[in-house]
Structures are given as C-alpha cells and as structure tokens.
C-alpha cells in the first residue's frame, strides 16, 4: 500500500491543466462495443480505473492501440462473448463500477451480456435497479444468481419504448442509451440524466450514426438504427479536478491558473466556490485564482446559514461536496453540507477533526462546518484515504496544514487522478510518493 508524504503550509504558484474526464472516459470506452469500426478517443487520462476498464475491453477482444499520449484507437470487430463467463472476467468486472456500462452495448449488438456485482467506492448504497429496469422495458430478460452474485441479460431484439426513470442515474441513463441506439423503433427516456459527460456520450453516438435528440435535457428521444460506424472523440477536461484545484488554491493561499477548463460546461461549480468567498476569474477558457489571505462564506439573503447540497445536473455535483467541506474549514463563517445521494461519503470528517477542523457530523448525510478563518491552521497527521474524492480532499487539507502529513492507501486517489503528485510538485507542492 503506497503513501503520500506531504509537507504542508507551502504557497503554490503557476499553471495546471486538468486531465481528461474520468467519468466520461468510462462511458465512452463502453460505447466502442457498439461498432466494428475504428474509434479514436483523445484526452484519455492515465488513471487506474480507466486503465482497468481498457484492460477488460482488450481481454474481451477489443483491439486497442496507442496513437500518442492520451490518444488511443479502439476496434471491437472480434468480440469473444465466452470471456464473459470466465473467472478472470468476474474478477475484473467486480473490481470496477464502470464495467456495468458494457451491458447496454453488448445486449444491443450481440443479444446477451453477463456481469458480476460491480465494485467501486464504498460510499453507501449504489443500486442498479435503474439499469436493469430500463433494459427490461426495451425487451431484455434479466436474471440474477444471488449465490454467485452474477447478472445475466439477454434479448433477441430490443424494441424502443417510452420509459420514465425512477431516478436520474448517470450510469443508468448511459446504459439505456447505449442499448437504445440499436433498438428497433423509437425510445423516449424521461427523467434522464443530463450531465455534460452524458451529453458527450450522446454526441459521440450521433457522430457514429445514432439519432438522439434532446441532448442536454432530461427528455431524450432515440430513433434506433441498424448499425453504427467509427468516429473521433475528445474527452472534456475533468470538472472534478477543476473544482479540486480551485479549492486547493484557496486553502493554500496560492495564485493558480487552471488551463483549458471548457468553462461553459462547468455549470454552477464556479459559482458555488464563489459563495464560499473564493475569488476566481474567467480568462478566455482558463480560470485564474489569485492568492487570498482570507475568504468569507456567504449567508442566505435572510441571514441564515448557507447550505450547499448535491443535486442532479444542472445542480451541484456530489463528487465535489468533499472538496467544499474541506475548503470551508479555513473560511470565515459556517456552512451546512448536505450530501443527499450517498450515506457514507461524509465519514472521512473524523480525520479533518483530528487535524483541528471544527465540524459537527449531524447524521450520515449532513455536516456543519464552522470556519476558523485561519486562526487555527490544520495540523499534519497520518491518515488513510477511504475513497477517491475523500482522498483528494484529505490531500488538499494536508497541503494547507502545518507540518508533515502521511496519506496511506493512495491507490484510491490514483483511481481518479493522473500523476497528481507530479503535477502538484510543478507548482511548488512538497509531496513524495512512498
């Protein structure tokens, strides 16, 4: 188990470029299964989760070639469906939650798919009902072996229909869209997720010959086609990394420019950080954050304590609530963090409390942060990363803290952040991988 050793309290300075979007990459990789033609994808981040999914696809028969740094070609013209029943596949797929999205394209193109219970962060219940109910509505049959924890989905021919999703699940919507593009007839999906990454998936599929309308809304209409062809696609910059770097700049009193952020796709993310008192400026497609000695949390208009909660897009993404919570510890003022979607995602606050933060964990979903206005800086401690987003939040806390911190289990951070220690060292961070 690797660790980061961090000497905190350093003021950072310079430019940093966000990686390609992790969550988009996992959806886009699964989409290559829909065509036998060559598909070129660029701006791919070199991260553990993405690499594991690429390995799974390669073992399934997808030909993957590296063109240049961050650019690969994929060709799914010789898929071995028998691999889906092997122990190796069960082990691979069960270690990665993104693997669930191979089901839609496999059922649509080949008529069957198998899947063990997928893995991923232990942040609370993450049910899969939306995926399977949607596929059943398209005509697939679904069986679950609860002894082996193995799903089996089959369909001779998917047929389009109207469906109202029980939740606006991003991966659930993606799986249904990936299946519906090759279904017979018209599929209408209401209460669909509309995150930028889902929009990107729909645009890529349209470039491959799909007929999807309503992109960017919660009502998608898909006219099924018989075949899809190849295309070229570039991933968006990772908005979770962008938000993380905004929080890092504020916590460390640093002057940082975040390059090439695709600002128009960030939604309310910049505004939420501004409500914490963080100054930031859009410069063309970059975000400039000046060095700030202090930042003050806004209140609501009536003077009541500010609440920041996650919500489905275009609301605030739950993946950045951990960052917001950490950044608030050194602000002036108080804020209530309400994590609605996952009941275990706030359980890392005990480590921040050990560092000197004033946080009241009200229940599994809510925490009140009492900003110290830097009067009592965080102090370095030894801690363990529980998941990707909490791990980066603890990393930001450690970089701002006085003294030395050690973060264990950084494989969790590597799952979603490419060479994060190397990139931070370039702007002045003192961080070593042990």
PENOR-V717386 format. One record per residue. N is the residue number from 0. RES is the residue in one letter. SS is DSSP state (helix for helix, strand for strand, loop for the rest). Layout:
n=[N/N]
res=[RES/RES]
ss=[SS/SS]
//
This chain:
n=[0/1/2/3/4/5/6/7/8/9/10/11/12/13/14/15/16/17/18/19/20/21/22/23/24/25/26/27/28/29/30/31/32/33/34/35/36/37/38/39/40/41/42/43/44/45/46/47/48/49/50/51/52/53/54/55/56/57/58/59/60/61/62/63/64/65/66/67/68/69/70/71/72/73/74/75/76/77/78/79/80/81/82/83/84/85/86/87/88/89/90/91/92/93/94/95/96/97/98/99/100/101/102/103/104/105/106/107/108/109/110/111/112/113/114/115/116/117/118/119/120/121/122/123/124/125/126/127/128/129/130/131/132/133/134/135/136/137/138/139/140/141/142/143/144/145/146/147/148/149/150/151/152/153/154/155/156/157/158/159/160/161/162/163/164/165/166/167/168/169/170/171/172/173/174/175/176/177/178/179/180/181/182/183/184/185/186/187/188/189/190/191/192/193/194/195/196/197/198/199/200/201/202/203/204/205/206/207/208/209/210/211/212/213/214/215/216/217/218/219/220/221/222/223/224/225/226/227/228/229/230/231/232/233/234/235/236/237/238/239/240/241/242/243/244/245/246/247/248/249/250/251/252/253/254/255/256/257/258/259/260/261/262/263/264/265/266/267/268/269/270/271/272/273/274/275/276/277/278/279/280/281/282/283/284/285/286/287/288/289/290/291/292/293/294/295/296/297/298/299/300/301/302/303/304/305/306/307/308/309/310/311/312/313/314/315/316/317/318/319/320/321/322/323/324/325/326/327/328/329/330/331/332/333/334/335/336/337/338/339/340/341/342/343/344/345/346/347/348/349/350/351/352/353/354/355/356/357/358/359/360/361/362/363/364/365/366/367/368/369/370/371/372/373/374/375/376/377/378/379/380/381/382/383/384/385/386/387/388/389/390/391/392/393/394/395/396/397/398/399/400/401/402/403/404/405/406/407/408/409/410/411/412/413/414/415/416/417/418/419/420/421/422/423/424/425/426/427/428/429/430/431/432/433]
res=[X/X/X/X/X/X/X/X/X/X/X/X/X/X/X/X/X/X/X/X/X/X/X/X/X/X/X/X/X/X/X/X/X/X/X/X/X/X/X/X/X/X/X/X/X/X/X/X/X/X/X/X/X/X/X/X/X/X/X/X/X/X/X/X/X/X/X/X/X/X/X/X/X/X/X/X/X/X/X/X/X/X/X/X/X/X/X/X/X/X/X/X/X/X/X/X/X/X/X/X/X/X/X/X/X/X/X/X/X/X/X/X/X/X/X/X/X/X/X/X/X/X/X/X/X/X/X/X/X/X/X/X/X/X/X/X/X/X/X/X/X/X/X/X/X/X/X/X/X/X/X/X/X/X/X/X/X/X/X/X/X/X/X/X/X/X/X/X/X/X/X/X/X/X/X/X/X/X/X/X/X/X/X/X/X/X/X/X/X/X/X/X/X/X/X/X/X/X/X/X/X/X/X/X/X/X/X/X/X/X/X/X/X/X/X/X/X/X/X/X/X/X/X/X/X/X/X/X/X/X/X/X/X/X/X/X/X/X/X/X/X/X/X/X/X/X/X/X/X/X/X/X/X/X/X/X/X/X/X/X/X/X/X/X/X/X/X/X/X/X/X/X/X/X/X/X/X/X/X/X/X/X/X/X/X/X/X/X/X/X/X/X/X/X/X/X/X/X/X/X/X/X/X/X/X/X/X/X/X/X/X/X/X/X/X/X/X/X/X/X/X/X/X/X/X/X/X/X/X/X/X/X/X/X/X/X/X/X/X/X/X/X/X/X/X/X/X/X/X/X/X/X/X/X/X/X/X/X/X/X/X/X/X/X/X/X/X/X/X/X/X/X/X/X/X/X/X/X/X/X/X/X/X/X/X/X/X/X/X/X/X/X/X/X/X/X/X/X/X/X/X/X/X/X/X/X/X/X/X/X/X/X/X/X/X/X/X/X/X/X/X/X/X/X/X/X/X/X/X/X/X/X/X/X]
ss=[loop/loop/strand/strand/strand/strand/strand/loop/loop/loop/loop/loop/strand/strand/strand/strand/strand/loop/loop/strand/loop/helix/helix/helix/helix/helix/helix/helix/helix/helix/helix/helix/helix/helix/loop/loop/loop/strand/strand/strand/strand/strand/loop/loop/loop/loop/loop/helix/helix/helix/helix/helix/helix/helix/helix/helix/helix/helix/helix/helix/loop/loop/strand/strand/strand/strand/strand/strand/loop/loop/strand/strand/strand/strand/strand/loop/loop/loop/loop/loop/helix/helix/helix/helix/helix/loop/helix/helix/helix/helix/helix/helix/helix/helix/loop/loop/helix/helix/helix/helix/helix/helix/helix/helix/helix/helix/helix/helix/helix/helix/loop/strand/strand/strand/strand/strand/loop/loop/loop/loop/loop/loop/loop/loop/loop/loop/loop/loop/helix/helix/helix/helix/helix/helix/helix/helix/helix/loop/loop/loop/strand/strand/strand/strand/strand/loop/loop/loop/loop/strand/strand/strand/strand/strand/loop/loop/loop/loop/strand/loop/loop/strand/strand/strand/loop/loop/loop/loop/loop/helix/helix/helix/helix/helix/helix/helix/helix/helix/helix/helix/loop/loop/loop/strand/loop/strand/strand/strand/strand/strand/loop/loop/loop/loop/loop/helix/helix/helix/helix/helix/helix/helix/helix/helix/helix/helix/helix/loop/loop/loop/strand/strand/strand/loop/loop/loop/loop/loop/strand/strand/strand/strand/strand/loop/loop/loop/loop/loop/loop/loop/strand/strand/strand/strand/loop/loop/strand/loop/helix/helix/helix/helix/helix/helix/helix/helix/helix/helix/helix/helix/helix/loop/loop/loop/strand/strand/strand/strand/strand/loop/loop/loop/helix/helix/helix/loop/loop/loop/helix/helix/helix/helix/helix/helix/helix/loop/loop/loop/loop/loop/strand/strand/strand/loop/loop/strand/strand/strand/strand/loop/loop/loop/loop/loop/loop/strand/loop/loop/loop/loop/loop/loop/loop/loop/loop/strand/strand/strand/strand/loop/loop/loop/loop/loop/loop/loop/loop/helix/helix/helix/helix/helix/helix/helix/helix/helix/helix/helix/loop/loop/loop/strand/strand/strand/strand/strand/strand/strand/loop/loop/loop/loop/loop/loop/loop/loop/loop/loop/helix/helix/helix/helix/helix/helix/loop/loop/loop/loop/strand/strand/strand/strand/strand/loop/loop/strand/strand/strand/strand/strand/strand/strand/loop/loop/loop/loop/loop/loop/strand/loop/loop/strand/strand/strand/loop/loop/loop/helix/helix/helix/helix/helix/helix/helix/helix/helix/helix/helix/helix/helix/loop/strand/loop/strand/strand/strand/strand/strand/loop/loop/helix/helix/helix/helix/loop/loop/loop/loop/loop/helix/helix/helix/helix/helix/helix/loop/loop/loop/loop/strand/strand/strand/strand/loop]
//
